[in-house]
């Protein structure tokens, strides 16, 4: 493998990881918000 290809693959893996990290954070935030909303309505 030549260095250019390696760096490209690494970059793609990095961005994919970043994307899924953001998706995960987004989902957990929404879950927290829903939980807070339900909690407020329950009172």
Sine and cosine of phi, psi and omega as CSV:
sin_phi,cos_phi,sin_psi,cos_psi,sin_omega,cos_omega
0.00,0.00,0.74,-0.68,0.04,-1.00
-1.00,0.07,0.46,-0.89,-0.09,-1.00
-0.80,0.59,-0.59,0.81,-0.03,-1.00
-0.88,0.47,-0.70,0.71,0.01,-1.00
-0.91,0.42,-0.67,0.74,-0.01,-1.00
-0.87,0.49,-0.72,0.69,-0.02,-1.00
-0.91,0.42,-0.58,0.82,0.02,-1.00
-0.91,0.42,-0.73,0.69,0.01,-1.00
-0.88,0.48,-0.69,0.72,0.01,-1.00
-0.88,0.48,-0.67,0.74,0.00,-1.00
-0.90,0.44,-0.69,0.73,0.01,-1.00
-0.88,0.47,-0.72,0.69,0.02,-1.00
-0.87,0.50,-0.65,0.76,0.00,-1.00
-0.88,0.47,-0.73,0.68,-0.02,-1.00
-0.92,0.39,-0.61,0.79,0.05,-1.00
-0.89,0.45,-0.69,0.72,0.04,-1.00
-0.88,0.47,-0.67,0.74,0.01,-1.00
-0.89,0.46,-0.70,0.71,0.00,-1.00
-0.86,0.51,-0.76,0.66,-0.02,-1.00
-0.92,0.39,-0.54,0.84,0.07,-1.00
-0.88,0.47,-0.69,0.72,0.01,-1.00
-0.92,0.40,-0.67,0.75,0.03,-1.00
-0.87,0.50,-0.70,0.72,0.00,-1.00
-0.88,0.47,-0.72,0.70,0.01,-1.00
-0.88,0.48,-0.70,0.71,0.00,-1.00
-0.86,0.52,-0.72,0.69,-0.02,-1.00
-0.90,0.43,-0.67,0.74,0.00,-1.00
-0.92,0.40,-0.59,0.81,0.03,-1.00
-0.90,0.43,-0.71,0.70,0.01,-1.00
-0.89,0.46,-0.66,0.75,0.01,-1.00
-0.88,0.48,-0.69,0.72,0.02,-1.00
-0.88,0.48,-0.71,0.71,-0.02,-1.00
-0.88,0.48,-0.73,0.68,0.02,-1.00
-0.86,0.51,-0.68,0.73,0.00,-1.00
-0.88,0.48,-0.69,0.72,0.00,-1.00
-0.90,0.44,-0.70,0.72,0.00,-1.00
-0.88,0.48,-0.75,0.66,0.01,-1.00
-0.86,0.51,-0.67,0.74,-0.01,-1.00
-0.88,0.48,-0.69,0.73,-0.01,-1.00
-0.92,0.40,-0.66,0.76,-0.01,-1.00
-0.93,0.36,-0.50,0.86,-0.05,-1.00
-0.93,0.36,-0.46,0.89,-0.06,-1.00
-0.95,0.31,0.00,0.00,0.00,0.00
